[in-house]
């Protein structure tokens, strides 16, 4: 009988980005940046240029917290990638003309807590299997998810609304 492998999330420092195509803020165009793991190309690209944090979820999945280096209008993009497969899910936390600082990262066994924009503590978890969620329903305010019902990232906010 094969032993079940268990993983605990942990913050890692071996993930970086390499510019494929730089963003053009004045034209509102995101860039394209390749994810490197241990300085090795993965073929996976993301649209934001700064890694605020990287968390290893399990043997081949990583949670990336990304910003676009735009002064006075920060958006936090959270991407779940699988090595060898690509971006599984991505969401954005923020609002136009809002500022935010990514801080107080706290990696737990099965979830990640952090602060971003105001007095809100955000919690991100990755369920074992993808789940169904109707687009635009069920996420906290100022969270923008891709328009697909299949999700891999759960996010909650405390308090649930910004003051």
C-alpha positions as CSV (number, residue, x, y, z in Angstrom):
1,X,0.0,0.0,0.0
2,X,1.4,3.4,-1.0
3,X,1.8,6.0,1.7
4,X,-0.3,9.2,1.3
5,X,2.0,12.2,0.9
6,X,1.0,15.2,3.0
7,X,2.3,18.7,2.4
8,X,2.3,21.8,4.4
9,X,2.3,25.2,2.7
10,X,5.6,27.0,3.1
11,X,7.0,30.3,1.9
12,X,9.9,29.8,-0.6
13,X,12.5,32.2,-2.0
14,X,13.5,30.1,-5.1
15,X,10.8,31.6,-7.4
16,X,11.6,34.6,-9.6
17,X,10.4,36.3,-12.8
18,X,12.1,37.0,-16.1
19,X,10.7,39.7,-18.5
20,X,9.4,38.4,-21.7
21,X,7.5,41.6,-22.6
22,X,7.5,44.6,-20.3
23,X,4.2,46.2,-19.3
24,X,3.2,49.6,-20.8
25,X,1.3,51.4,-18.0
26,X,0.4,54.4,-20.1
27,X,-1.4,52.1,-22.6
28,X,-2.9,50.0,-19.8
29,X,-1.1,46.9,-21.1
30,X,0.1,44.2,-18.7
31,X,3.4,42.6,-19.4
32,X,4.4,39.0,-19.7
33,X,6.9,37.6,-17.2
34,X,8.1,34.0,-17.2
35,X,8.2,32.2,-13.8
36,X,11.6,30.7,-12.9
37,X,12.0,28.1,-10.2
38,X,15.5,27.6,-8.9
39,X,16.5,29.9,-11.8
40,X,15.2,27.4,-14.3
41,X,12.5,28.5,-16.9
42,X,9.1,26.9,-16.5
43,X,7.3,28.1,-19.6
44,X,4.7,29.6,-17.3
45,X,4.0,33.3,-17.8
46,X,2.1,35.8,-15.5
47,X,1.1,39.4,-16.2
48,X,2.7,41.2,-13.2
49,X,6.3,41.9,-12.7
50,X,7.0,41.9,-8.9
51,X,6.7,38.8,-6.7
52,X,5.7,39.9,-3.2
53,X,5.7,36.3,-2.0
54,X,5.8,32.7,-3.2
55,X,4.3,29.8,-1.3
56,X,4.8,26.2,-2.2
57,X,1.5,24.5,-1.8
58,X,2.6,20.9,-2.6
59,X,5.2,19.1,-4.7
60,X,4.3,20.9,-8.0
61,X,2.0,23.8,-7.1
62,X,3.0,27.3,-6.1
63,X,0.9,30.3,-5.0
64,X,2.3,33.6,-6.3
65,X,1.5,37.0,-4.9
66,X,2.2,39.5,-7.6
67,X,2.0,43.3,-8.0
68,X,2.5,45.5,-11.1
69,X,4.7,48.2,-9.6
70,X,2.2,51.0,-10.4
71,X,2.5,53.9,-7.8
72,X,-0.7,54.9,-6.0
73,X,-2.8,52.2,-7.6
74,X,-1.7,48.8,-6.5
75,X,-3.6,45.6,-7.3
76,X,-2.5,42.3,-5.9
77,X,-2.7,39.4,-8.3
78,X,-2.8,35.9,-6.8
79,X,-1.9,33.1,-9.1
80,X,-1.9,29.3,-8.5
81,X,0.6,27.6,-10.9
82,X,1.4,24.0,-11.4
83,X,4.9,23.2,-12.6
84,X,4.6,21.5,-16.0
85,X,1.0,22.6,-16.5
86,X,0.7,26.4,-16.2
87,X,-1.6,28.9,-14.4
88,X,-4.5,27.0,-12.9
89,X,-6.3,30.0,-11.4
90,X,-5.8,33.7,-10.9
91,X,-7.6,36.5,-9.1
92,X,-7.1,40.2,-8.4
93,X,-7.5,42.0,-5.1
94,X,-7.9,45.8,-5.3
95,X,-9.9,48.6,-6.7
96,X,-9.1,51.5,-9.1
97,X,-7.3,54.4,-7.4
98,X,-6.7,52.4,-4.3
99,X,-3.3,51.9,-2.7
100,X,-2.2,48.9,-0.8
101,X,0.8,47.4,0.8
102,X,1.2,43.6,0.9
103,X,2.3,42.8,4.5
104,X,2.1,40.5,7.4
105,X,2.3,37.2,5.4
106,X,1.5,34.3,7.7
107,X,1.7,30.9,6.1
108,X,-0.3,28.2,7.9
109,X,-0.4,24.5,7.2
110,X,-3.4,24.8,4.8
111,X,-3.9,28.6,4.3
112,X,-2.1,31.9,3.9
113,X,-3.1,35.1,5.7
114,X,-1.9,38.5,4.7
115,X,-2.9,42.2,4.9
116,X,-3.5,44.3,1.8
117,X,-5.5,47.6,1.6
118,X,-7.0,49.0,4.8
119,X,-7.5,47.0,7.9
120,X,-8.5,43.8,6.0
121,X,-6.9,40.4,6.7
122,X,-7.2,38.2,3.7
123,X,-7.1,34.4,3.8
124,X,-6.3,32.2,0.8
125,X,-6.6,28.4,0.8
126,X,-6.2,25.8,-1.9
127,X,-8.8,23.0,-1.7
128,X,-7.7,19.5,-2.7
129,X,-10.0,19.6,-5.7
130,X,-11.3,22.4,-7.9
131,X,-14.7,23.7,-6.9
132,X,-17.6,25.4,-8.7
133,X,-18.4,29.0,-8.1
134,X,-20.8,31.2,-10.1
135,X,-18.7,34.2,-11.5
136,X,-19.2,37.5,-9.6
137,X,-21.0,35.8,-6.7
138,X,-19.5,34.7,-3.4
139,X,-16.1,36.5,-3.4
140,X,-15.4,39.4,-1.0
141,X,-15.8,42.9,-2.3
142,X,-12.9,44.1,-4.5
143,X,-11.9,40.6,-5.6
144,X,-12.0,40.0,-9.3
145,X,-11.8,36.4,-10.6
146,X,-11.5,35.0,-14.1
147,X,-14.8,34.4,-15.8
148,X,-14.9,30.6,-15.2
149,X,-17.0,28.5,-12.8
150,X,-14.1,26.2,-12.0
151,X,-11.9,27.6,-9.2
152,X,-8.8,26.4,-7.4
153,X,-8.3,29.4,-5.0
154,X,-10.6,30.2,-2.1
155,X,-10.3,33.7,-0.6
156,X,-12.0,35.4,2.3
157,X,-11.7,38.8,4.0
158,X,-12.0,39.9,7.6
159,X,-13.7,42.2,8.0
160,X,-15.6,41.3,4.9
161,X,-16.1,44.9,3.7
162,X,-13.7,47.8,3.7
163,X,-14.5,50.6,6.1
